[in-house]
């Protein structure tokens, strides 16, 4: 039996396209591919890093960039971000094998729960940094999930899209998977780079295959 600790935005939910476009249009007044790539390299470190760097490089007020981020979150109330491709297949495989789908996220709980409910996604537990936990790469959120559910680290994988996600997983002794974005080079020592979430199916002992699985309550 193997369980997974999921990162939220950019891993379980495909949030980057909307966020990158919003920041790109705020800075460049367009979303040209080269500009999206420049913004994407920054948001894959963290959104806060992207806001600070874009403000410094291009003279756009940080408050203006944060407002663009807030507007994206507001838009998700009516048109929520989609699940990442392959997420349903992996979550289904975990539950079928008797494992748990857990979440460790920097997102506030209300925002995270709203997206989960809007997309009809059930997770077994979720730890949110704003509830009083240190942010990744600190491994405390991962350790808390292991403690709550009596899980041995050797039977748990953690998937995220940023090096800090992988570093937190490594610090908790669980197996880190780093989901890569096309055209954006990322590296985290000891993490297994993956191009698709479906690659995790092999670790779960399931074959990779196309599926039309839908989220389950």
Buried (B, 14 or more C-beta within 10 A) or exposed (E): EBBBBBBBBBBBBBBBBBBBBBBBBBBBEEBEEEBBBBBBBBBBBBBBEBBBBBBEEEEBEEEBBBEBBEEBBEEBEEEBBBBBEBBBBBBBBBBEEEBBBBBBBBBBBEBBBBBBEBBEBEBBBBBBBBEEBEBBBBBBBBBBBBEEEEBEBEEBBBBBBBBBBBBBBBBBBBBBBBBBBEEBEBEBEEBBBBEBBBBBBEBBEBEEEEEEBEBEE
